[in-house]
Amino acid sequence: MSRLAGWFRSSGKTENGSNSSLTATDSIAKEKENLVEAMDWIELIMNDDIDGAWEKLQTGDSSFHEMGSAVAFFMRSVLGFEKQIMTEATARLNDCETRAWSDLKRAQKHGAAYNSSKLYPPGTEYELIIAETQLMGAVVGVLHESLVEAMKSFYKLRKAFLTLDAIVTSEETIFKKPTPGSSRMSLIGSSSPGDGSETESNGNTATPSSDSETFVDARETLSGLQTPSDQTDASSTSAASKLEKLSISKLEDTSKLSLRSRDSDLSSDVELDNPVDKFIHSGANMCFGVLLLILSLIPPAFSRILSVVGFHGDRRRAVKMLWKSAVHSNINGAVAGMMLLVYYNGLLGAADILPDRKDYDEDAEAVGPPIEKCEQLLADMRRRYPDSQLWRVEESRMLANERKITEALELLKSGKESKMKQVAALNNFELSLDAMMSYEWMLMRDSFLRCLEVNDWSPSLYYYLAGCASLELYRDAFHSGDKDEARRQKAKTEEFFRKAPTVTGKKRLMARQLPLETFLQRKVQKWEDRAKALGVDLADVAGSSPALEMCYVWNGQKRMGTAQLEKGLDYLKWERCTASREVVAKIQEEKDEMAVWAVSMASLLRGLGRLDEARTLLQEKVIAYDRSVFKGTSKDDYVLPSATYELGAIAWAECCDPPEGEAKEILEFRRKKMLECEEQLNKVKVWEAYALDTRIGLRAQSGLETLAWFKKKNGW
């Protein structure tokens, strides 16, 4: 009787209630059944039914079901930033890792006879689950308020990196394409296809595979590849050396293994029918792709983290792996697709220095969105998950990045509300931002106030942004002569601005206050001090337009069409202020206040293609001053690095639109402008700490990635 009897049973009982033992064939079949069942139920999460997914997953009993339950909590935690959910997610992920570790040891102990995959070594599916839980746990840990949890997270990233790197590297051997005319290389062993039995290197006889879809019999396990969380990291570091010993003894059916190039970039390099192999292949590429992408996106201000993790990201490889995973119709493919869309629509949506359409090539996918592929991916996800509002949010972001912000806003306002409150909150927040960038001040105010009801990420920021909207409504009413409305909006403005600093610090990141909360706290204090010094009310001393300043913080100028950009110039006019001319003149004497105005103006002018005006404004109102001018407890210290970044973005815009001339002259002009852009971005990269260093640093880092691609493309 097998010692693995009942290993893969979901209930441990037969229909008559007695325990039953499973043969190797039955165990393999049961594991596949558990995997397919759990994957189907996990996918309900992506279709806006996280409660249904949770309920069904509780009826199963396997590492795959445990992982599904952990994923449900993980999705809730990262979409909602709720501390209680994060704590529960951490506990679920730890339980899942413990169970998968136990299953891994059993799989490695009993070897090939009970291996559900003839493509990967025994237990690889559990190694993948362990790596997934570590990766998810690391993300949750960083989002926690505790610095200790954050540091533990970086250690988890290191362990996940080792495991995933070993699995992905093993695929390079497993899927190695034989060279024509060679001795079939290491992919094929001495046994001939069709033998009735297979002799392992240790002399044991393995049961022939009953699965015609499996192709390769991997004989050696990657034992020691993964260590439990309570062990040291030292044994994990042996993964690479163990990997070198990996041997593939037999190719059973080469016709089922496809490595050919395809016209569709959404197709995977490998066709897999075995659900276990598909799970491993899609999951390893998804997880490692996500990890490499995360590491590549760490801004300069947090560069020391990389030395803790011990590895560096690889954006090009990460994106390639995510596209490879996204083709698979399972939860791994869905998460990979979601990450690609978040990366292209969200992170790169806030970047300015991206590949120009006329220069775009295959390598540009790592640094700029492949629009047609993203549209195809989004259409596929909406087809697979028609009830999910998550994809509606991504579609709105895609529209906004095409400067179709009005269409994006209408899309977010239409459709039914998501059953997942975290997705509903995300939809509302995106709606709030688009309302701000469209100058729909009443909608902006009401939407940010609703954020207080549906999400507790940063009440302080929500109040502040509602105050920015109310300030614009106050100014509209003041200049239109509606005194009653002006009085109401002024009272609301001051109420929201004064409320914001009182609720800061409720959410922390790595034991630090959220940077945006630090920013707004200093901003409101600056206005309070100014109001007291000048003897006027708070709402009358706020400067040119705090709402347009916040648009810059989210790089909203990139989403605006020509109409919004031109209208924004009007909203930045000092004549909109409600204080007397004498008071406004005193406000304008503050160099950092004028620098805030100049940066906001320059970004709008750059969007309109008025590059010379933008450059002159930045040089005269910001760059001309020493750094010390912008230092102080209530000074806006972000304006000088932001202006430096803007100069780089202007140079890149000129590089992408060179004047007519001979080909050689055009190329030299572009090279000159590229180097000018690089010089400015490198200044930003090494800038000392300032209020918005993470946001501006990410833009600069993305820009440098683009320049590296551009230089390589042109052989510079």
C-alpha positions, 0 to 999 in steps of 0.5 A: 500500500502506498505511503501517499494514500490519501495525500491528494484527497479533498475529504479523505473519505470515500462515498461510504465514509471509509478511508481509501488508498490511492495508486500512483495513477489515482494520486496524480489524477486527484492532484490534477483534479484539485488543481483544476478545481481550485484554479477555476474557483480562484478565477471567480475573483477576477470576475468580481465574485470574491465571496463566491470564490472564497465560499467554494474554495473552503470546500476543498482541501489541498495546497491549491485551495489554500493558495486560492483562499490566500489569493482572495485575501491578498487581492482584498488587501492590495486593492483596499489597503485595509489593515485588518484585511492585510493582517488576515492575508498575512496569516493565510499566506503563512498557513498556505506556505506551511502546507505547501512546504509539507507537500513539497517534502513528500513529493521530493521524498516519493519522487517520480512515481507520484509526480503529476508532471513529467515535465518538471521535477517532483514537487515543483508545483509546491515550490511555485506555491511557496514562492507565490505566497512569499511574493504576495506576503512581501507585498502585503508586508511592505504595505503594512505600517511596520518597518520590521514587517517591511524588512521581513518582506525584503527577505521573503523577496530574496527567497522567492527570487531564488526559487523562481529563478531556479524554476525559470532557469530549469525551463531553459533546459527543459524547453531547449530546442535541439540543433538540427543535425546534433546528437539531440543535445541534453534534451533526449536521454538514451531511452527510446520513445514508446518504451513500456517502462523507464529506468531511472538513474538510481535503478528504480523503475517508474510507472509509465505516464498515462498522460499523453500530453506530458513531454519530458521526464525530469529525473532529478529534483531541485531538492533544497531549492526552497527552505521553510520560512523559519530556516536560514536563507543559506540553503536556498542559495544552493539552488543554482548549483543544484539546478546545474545538475538538472538532467532531462532523460527523455523526450516522449512526444516532441510534436506536443512541444511547440517552440515556434515563433508566432505572429501573435505576441499574446501567444505563449512560446509553449503549448501545454495540455497538462494542467500541472505543467500549465500551472507551473509554466504560467505561474513561474513566468507570472511571479518572476515577471512581477518580482523583476518588475517590482525590483526594476521600479524601486525609485532612487530614494529607496535604492538601498532596498536593492542591496538588502534584497541582493538582486536587481530588476530586469524590466525587459525580461519582466515584461516578456515573462508577463506577456508569456503568462498572460496568454494562459486562461487561468488565474496566473494569466489573469494576474499577469494581464492585470499587472501588464495593464497596471504597468502600462496604464498606471505606472507608465501612464504617469511617465513622460519620457516614453518611446515615440511611435515612429521609433517603436520596436519590439524591445520598446515594450519594456519601456513604453506601452504597445497600444494594440497589444494592450487593447487586445489583452484588455478585450480578452480579459473583458471577454473572460471576465465580463462581470468584473469592473476592474477591467472597466477601470483599466479601460478608462486609464487607457482612454485617459492616457490617449488624452480622451479624458472626457470619455474615460470619465463617462466610462467610470460614471457608467455601469453597475457598481462592483460587488467587490468593495475594493474594486468599487473604491478603486473605480471611485478614486479613478473617477475622482482623479479624472474629475480633477483633471477635467476641472469638474470641481463639484464631481471632484469634491463629492467623489473624494468625500465618497472615498472617505466612506469606501476606503481608509487609505488616506482620509487626510488626502481625501479631505485635502483634495475635497478642499482643493475642489471647494476652493475652485468653487469658491473662486468661481462663485466669488468672481461671478458675484454670487455672495451666498454661494461664495460664503458657503464654498469658502466655509467648506474649503476651510473646513476641509483644509483644516480637517486634513492635517488632523487625520494624518498618520492613520496609514503608514508605509514602512513606519513612515508617514505617507509622503503625500500626507507629509506634503499636504500637512506642510502645505496647510501649515504654510497657509495658516502661517501666511493667513496669520501674518497677512491678516486674511482668511485661510481660503484667500491665501492658498496661492494660484491653484492647489488643484492644478498643483495636485494635477501635476502630482498625478501628472494629470497634464499628460491625460489632458487634451488641448481643451483641458490644457488651455483651460488649465492655463486660465485656472492658474492665473493669479487673477483668480485669487480672492485676496486683495492685490496687495496680498496677492503681491506679497504671496508672489514674493515667496520664491517657492510659491512662484516656483510651484506656479511655474512648474504647473504652468510649464507642464501645461505649456509642454503638453501644448507643444510650447516648449520654449515658453516652458523652458524659459519659465522654469529657468527664470522662476525655478532653476535660477535660484539656489537650493537653499531658497526652497529649504525650510519646514514649510517650503515646497522643496519638490519644485527644484527637482521637478523643474529639473525633470521638466527640462529633461522632458522638454528635451525629450519632446524636442528629440522626438520632433526634430527639425527637417534636414538631412538624415545625418543632421537629424540623427545628431540633433536627436542625439544631442537632445537625448544627452541633454535629457539624460543629464537632467534625469541623472541630476534628479536620480541622485537628488537629496530627499524631498517631499515628492521624491518617490513620485518624481523619482519614478518618472525620472527612472522610467525616463532613464530606462527609455533613454537606455533603450533609445541609445541601444537602438541607435548604437550610441 
